Amino acid sequence: MDKRDIMYPFRYIMIRISTMDNSKSSMCGSEKTSRRSGLSMPGYEEVTPCLEWLRPYVRQCGNSPRGNWKMERRRLLDFLLVYIEKGSGQFTVGPNGYDASAGDLFWIPPDTEHSMEGTGGVMVCPYIHFDLIYRYPESHWEFSIPSGVNNLDDYTPMAHPAIPESLFSRIPGRSRLYNHRQIGSLINTVCREAAVAHEAHTMALSGLMMQICTEILRGLNGKNETENERYIAVMEAASSFVQNNLAEELTVRDLAENANLSEAYFRRLFAAQYGLSPGRYIRQLRIARVKDLMTYTDNSLSEISLLCGFADVHSLSKAFKKAEGVSPREYRKFGRNLVFTSGREKAYPG
């Protein structure tokens, strides 16, 4: 036995975070190579320095369905993130034009000319206006910038400051990521949390934005290293089936059979793709759907329990209290907060 195993019996379960070598990295600008795979991956040298300045703040968000709609070319003072959940359209970000379809993620930095148009009927595209660097009081301006406005010279003091050269300054206008569903779910969670306004919701929204940024960076790094690429579409199909059938009885065995996989193999693949077991994924989606229905509709708890796959109100209440720490009725009592979820109260002052 190696004598080091005697002296340090726990060395195989320790996680070591090394100090930064500033001579080799600057504000998330270098790369680290994974010893396990040999792939170029964002590591401590890239990501950790961002914590010196990364302080996300949600300014405005929304996820209401839209008919055919159009936003002429304009520029913004903050960042805009748009996820295409359903529908299609045409987007431009800077000089680049894109066909927008379900699963696309659009990242629009401040002072970047862009346009957006939904052309395929009903479009669901949850969005977030946000700052990556929170500043007081600049981050609290309350007006919208309408379609067609490109000259923001008079409002330079309110503009988002330039961010250091980093992974975030290299995010493309449009991304099609293997983990887009996780990102879309987080964006919808931001919209829901903004509408419900739990205590200390601004901190919760900031934390959710950190998660979204993390998932975007992971997605841009490539396919999930732990998963065979050919099964990603299979897991996506399973996820879609779950989301579209939450009112029905769902079992892992049935999902595995639909995917033509053994139950054990399906569990392993699903966990590799989504970071949690299929059973827990189903429970989280059901609770999220309950929150949506309590936030955006006047449906009774009896109706909501049936729509979300619970046998009765008692089953729903028990599961909800376990997941959220409050009863559904208590959750519904929370008022709306100051984050605008449909539009600014003040018009653009120009």
C-alpha positions, 0 to 999 in steps of 0.5 A: 500500500502506498504510504500516502494512503495511510497518511492521507486516507481521504485524499481520493474524496477531496476536491481541491480548488487551487489558487489562481495563477494570474500570469496564466489567466485574466478575467476568464480568458484562458483555457484549461484542458480536461485530463479525462477527455483531452477536450478544451474546457472552461475550467477554474482559470476561465470561470472563477475570475468572472466571480470578481465582477459577475453580479446578475440582476433581472430587469424585466422578463416575460413568457406570454404567447405571441401572435405574428409580431415584429420588433424593428432594428433597435439597440438596448442598454442591457442584455437580452436573452430569448429562448424559442420554446415554440414557433418560428421567425426571423432574428438578426443580431449585429450583422448576422441574420437567423431563422429562429425555431424551437430550441434556439437561444438568442443572446443580445449584448447591450448596444447591439443592433438587432431585430426580431419577428415571429412569422409562424403563428403563435410563438412562445419565446420567454425572455429576460432583460438583465444586467451581468454587473449590478449597479445601484441605482443605474440597474433600476431604470424603468423604461422600455426601448421601443422598436426602431430606436438605435441612437442611445447617446443621450442615455450613456450613463444608464448603459451597461458597462463593458464587461471584461474579455471573457467567455461571456463576451464570446457567446454567439448571437444564436446558439443551439445547445444540447441542454437548451431545455434546461436553459428554457426551463430556468428562463421560465422559472425566472418569469414565474419567480418574478411574478410570484415575488417570494421574499428576497426574490431579487436574490433568487432571480440573481441566483437563477441567472447564475445557473442560466449563465452556467448552463449556457457555458456548458452547452457551448462547450459541446455535447455532454461528455458523459453521453453518447451523442446518438442518445441525446435526441432520444432523451430529448424525445423522452423529455418532450413526452413527459412535458406533454403528458404531465396529466397522465400516469408516467412511469420510468418503465414506460418511458424506457420502453418507448425509447427501446431501452432497458430501464436501467440503461434509460435511467443512466442515460437520462441522468447523464443528460439532465443531471437528475433521475427520471422520477425526480425530473417528472416530480420537478416538472409537475411542481413547476406546472402547478406553480405556473397554473397557480400564478397565471390562472384562477384554476382551483386546486382540484383542477390543477391537481388533475392537470398536473397528474396528482390523484387529488388535492391532498396528494398535490399539497403533500408533494408541494409542501415537501418541494417548496416548504409552503402549502399551495394556498400559502404560495398563491398568497404571495403578491406580484413583485416589482420586476416587470413581466409584461412591459415597463410602466414608463415609456422610453423617454425620447 
